[in-house]
Amino acid sequence: MGAKFLFVLSLLVCIAEAHRQIQNKLFNVINYGARSDGNTDNSAAFLKAWSDACRWSGKGKATVLIPQGTYMLKEVVFSGPCNAWMNFHIEGLLKAPSDPYSFKNGDWINFRYVNKLTVGGGGILYGQGSSAWKTNDCKKNSNCRSLPITMKFDFITNGYVHDMHSIDSKQSHFVLFGCENMLLRGLKITAPKDSPNTDGIKIGMSKGINISSVNIGTGDDCIAMLSGTRNVRISDVFCGPGHGISVGSLGGNEGEEDIDDIVVKNCTFNGTSNGVRIKSWESQLKKTLVVSNFTYEDIVMNNVQNPIVIDQDYCSHPPCIKKGVSSVQISNVAYKNIRGSGNTKVAASFECSQNKPCQNIRMENINLWPSGHSKKLNNVCLFVKGATYGTQNPPSCIK
């Protein structure tokens, strides 16, 4: 009996081990020549590990492992399609080149055309942005040179981005373009409040995006949603410092697409310049751009300059050339259970388009009080239609 039991046990162990090996395959960048000395360019090693993992035809996940250590990495593009579910597992610190002019394509780390992608692992992305911010002259120069994004996802389907700390990006930290069914969770994003254009998460032409349990303190929008963004769920985000959670700016160019079905819940804004904001340019387009079906709910404002904003007269760097009245139609926007403090004179500002007045703006249980030097908060309404329910402090101007 003992020998038979040991044989069966040994067989089960072998089967389990074989099953484990079939399900997952590890591609350690160290085995491809990567060095964690903080100085060696590891781009070739990382790309070779990715290439082998991408071609692997097993049934499970192909994991590109970056162990603990500090890895210098120049701009890289990790492209698909791939055979397996790709897992880019970062345990160490990835360090970008300090020279912003050493980048050719505008992105530091770029994932493209992958179905089933996981990126995370508790590691750090260090963008070394302080060396580049002084070269940003976009406030004065409309043809300014674009600085590199830390991590960009282009046309990724079924992705999970989790548990990373992005520090001092030269420009935006994380950007999604043309993506579908993406979950971003457990991220920490930091940059000084005066660092230019360092948006935390920027989304464009994407749908089915879920962002939760994220802490963002940066020099621009904590989260920005641009043309073609649909079906987004944002929850449990702490934003501060920064410019808040923004939609836009929109309507500046022909060919932009509608933004629809956005929900922002259980978020906190601390010392930000804006809370929840929708912004569009004064620009006449051939086709009306529709921004609709938004819900902002259970939001806390702590010493926020502009807690609630719709600005259809947006100008990022005055003086701006007006190209007509905004052609963006904003409708069906609900603000529910929003409370906290504002440090200017205005709690909610709705400066909508005379050409396309805001429609069905609903305010329910709003309680905002002054902080700082302001003794009283007011609301501003211009070309806005809607309704109010429950508590309204300060009194609503929507009729």
N, C-alpha and C positions, 0 to 999 in steps of 0.2 A: 504493500500500500504506500509506504513512504517513497519508494523509488518512482511509482506511478504518479504520485502527487507532485513530486519534484519535477518530473518530466512535463506534466501538464502546466505547472507554474512557469517553467522555463519557456514553454511554447507560447504561453500567453504574453510573457514579457517580450519575446521576439516579435510577436504579432503587433503588440502595442508600439514597439520601437519602429517597426517597419511602417506602421500606419502614421506615426509621427513624422517620419522622414518623407513619406508620400505627401502628407498634407502641407508641409512647410519646407522651405529651402532658404538657407542663410547665405548672404553674400557680404562678407565683412570687408570693408574698404581697406583695412590693414593688410589683408591678403593680396590686395591689388597695388601695394606700394605706398599707401597713404601714410603720412607721418604727422604725428600730433605735437609738433614742436612750435606751432603758431606762426611759422615763417615760410615753410615749404608750400608751394602751390600744389594743391591736391586735386586740381580739376580733372586731370587725366585719369587718376585712380578712381575718383567718384563716378566719372562717366563710363569707365569700363565695367565697374561693378553694376551700374544701372543697366548697361547694355546686356550683360549676361543674365541678370535677373529678369529683364524684360523678355528675353528670348526663351527663358525657362518654361517648359510646357507641362509642368506638374499641375495637380488639381487644387493645390492649396495656395497659400500666400508665398510670394517671393520677397524676402526681406533684405533690403540694403541696410546694413548696420553700420552706424558711425559710433564707435565706442567712446567712452569718456576721454577727454583730452581737448586740446585746442587746435583746430584745423583751419589754416588759411585756404580760402577758396575763391578763385576768380569767377567771373560770370559763367554760368553753366545752364544748359537747356536739357532737361530730362524729358525726352519725347517718347510717345507711344505711336500706334497702339501696341499693347503688350499682351502676351499670352496668359499671364497669371494675374491674380490680384496683387498689386504692388504695395509694399509696405516700406516706406522710407523712414527708418527708425533712428532718430537723432538723440543720442545720450550725451554727446560732447558739446563743445562750443564751436560754432562756425563763424569765422571772422572774414569780413569783406575787405578788399583792398581799400586803403584810405584815399587814394587818388581818384576823384570822381571822373577824371578824363581817361581813365584806363578802361572804362566801360564803353562798348560799341553799340549794344542793342537796347539799352534802357532798363534792363532787369538784371538783378544779381542772380537769383535762383528762380528758374522758370520750369514749371511742369506743363506739358502740352499733350492733348489728345490721348488721355488715358481714361479707360473705364475701370472703376474700382481701384481707388487710390487712397492709401492712408499715409499721413505725414504727421509725425509727432514723436513722443518718447521722453519728454522732460528736458530736452536740450535748449541751447541758447543760440539765437541768431544775433550777431553783433555787427551792425551795419557801418560802424565808424563814421556816422553822419556829420559829426562836428567839423570834420575837415572839408565837407562839401557845402554846408549851409551858407557859408560866406560867399559862395559863388552863385547863389540863387538870387538873380536880379529880376524875377518875374513881375515884381511890383512896378518896375520901371520899363521893362523890356517885354513887349508882347511876343517877341520871337525868342524868348529865353530858352536856354538849353535844358532839356529834361534830365533830371537826375535819376539814378537807378532806383527801382523798387526793390525792396528786400526779397519778397517771395510772391511770385505771380502764378496764377492758375488759369490757363487758357484751354477752354473746351474740355473740361474735366467733368465726367459723369460719375455719380455715386462716389463721392469723396468724403473723407473724414480727416479734418485737420485739428489736432488736439495737443494740449499740454506742452506748449513751447513758450519761451520768453523772447520777444523781439525787442532789441535795445537800439536806440539811436539810428533808425533808418535814415538813409540819405534823402529819400522821398517817402512815399507810402510804405507801410509795413507789409500788409497783405492785400492783394488785388485779385478779384475774381472777374473773368470776362468769358462770356459764352458758356458758363457752367450750369449744370443741372443736378439737383439732388445732392447738396453739399451740407455737411454738418461741421461747424466750427465751435469748439468747446474747450474750456480750460486754458485759454490763451492769456498771457500777460504782455501788454504792449506799453513801452515807455520811451518817451523822448521829452526834452525840455519844452515848457509851454511856449517858448519863443522860437522853436525850431520851425522853419517854413515848410509848408506842404507835407508834413509828416502824418498824413491821415492814417488812422489805425487799420480799418478795414474798408475797402472800396469795392463796390459791386456794380457791374454793368452788363446788360444783355444776358442776364442770368435768371433762372427760376428755380423754385424749390430750395431756397437757402435758409438754413436754421442756424442761428448764432445764440449761444447760451453760456452763462458762467464765464464771462470775459471781463477782465479788468484793463481799462485803457486810460492812459494819461499821456497826452501828446500835444503837438503844437497846431493841429488842425482838427478836422472832423474826427470824432471817435469812430463813427461809422457813416459812410456816405453812400447813397444809392442813386445811381445815374440812369441814363436812358435804357429802356428795355428791361428794367428790373421788375420781376413779378413773383408773387407768392413767397414772401419773406417773413420769417418769424424770428423776432429778436427778444430775448428775455434774460433777466438776471445779469445785466451789464452795468458795471460801475464805470462812469465816465468823468474824468477830471484829473488834470486840466485838459482843456480842449475846446472845440467849437460845437460840441453836442452831437446828436444824431440827426443827420441832414438828408433831405431829398433834393437833388440838384447840385449845382445850378442847371436849369433846363431851358430849352427854347432858344438857345443861341445859334443853332445850326439846323439847316434843313436835313431831313432824314432821321431825326431822333425818333425813338419809339416810346409808346405809352408806358407808364408805371402804374401797377395795379396790385391790390391785395397785400398790404403791408401791415403787420401787427407788431407793436412795440409794447412789452409788458414788464412790470416788476423791475424797472431800471432806476438807477440813482445818478443824478448829475451833481457834482460837487465843484463849485467855483468855476464853472465853465462860462464861456461867453454867450452860448446859447444852450437851450435845452433841446426841444424837438422843433425842427425847422424845415420848412419847404420853401425853396427859393427858385425864382425864374428870372431871366433877363427881360428887359424891355426890347423885344425884337419881334417883328411881324413875320410869321412864317406862312408858307403856302397852305400847309395842313395844320389843323388844330391838334396840339399835343394834349392828351388826356392823362391827368393824375387823379386817381380815384380809389375809393375803398380802403381807407387807412383807419387804424384804431391805435390810439395811444392810451394805455390804461395802467393804473396803479404805478404812477411815476412820482418820485421824490425829487424835489429841487432844493438844493442847499446853496444859498448865496449865488444864484445864477443871474447873470446880467439880463438875459432875454429868455424867460422860461418857455413861452409858446410863441412861435413865429410863423406866419406866412408872408413872404416878401416877394411880390411880383414886380418889384422895381429894384432888383438886385444889382449891385455894382461892387465888385470885389476890390478894385483899386481905382478910386476916383482920380481924375474925372473920367467918366465913361461916356461913350458915344451912344445915344439912344437911337434905336432903329425901329421905332414904332412901339405901340402898346403890346404887352405880353400876349402871345397867342396860346398860352398854356391854360387849359380848363381844369381847375381844381374842384373836386366834388366828393361828397360822401366821406367826410373826415370827422371822426369821433374822438373827443378828448374826455376820458373818464377817470375820476378819482386821482386827480393830480393835486399834490399838496407840497408846501415848502415855502422857501423865501427867495425873493428877487432883490437885487441890489441897485436897480435903477428905478425909474418912475413907472415903467410899463410891465405889466404881468403877461398879458396876451396881446399880440399885435397882428392884426389881419389887414395887411395892405394889399388888396387884391387888384386884379386887372379891370380897368374900366371897360375894356373890350370883352373880357370873359370873366364876369364876376364869380367869386367863389360860391358854390351851391351846396346846400345841405351840410353846413358846418355845425356840429352838435357838441355842446359843452355840458357835461354832467358831473356834478360834485367837484367843483374847482375851489381850492382854498389856498391862496397864495398871499403872503404877507411880506412887508418890507424888511430888509436887512440893511446894514450899513447906514449911510447918511439919509436915505430916503425915508420920509415920514408916512408916505401914502403911495399905494400902487393904483394905477388906472389901466383900463383896456383901450385899445385903439381899433376902430373898425372902418374900413374903406372898401366899398363895393363887395360886401359879404352878406350872404343870406343863410339863415339857419335857425336853430332853436336852442334853448337852454333848459336844463332840468336840475332840480336839487339845489344844493349850496352853490352860490356864486360870489366868491370873495376874491377880488373886488367885483362889484356889480358888472354884469355882462353888458356889452354894447351891441350884441347880435340881436337883430329883430327879424 
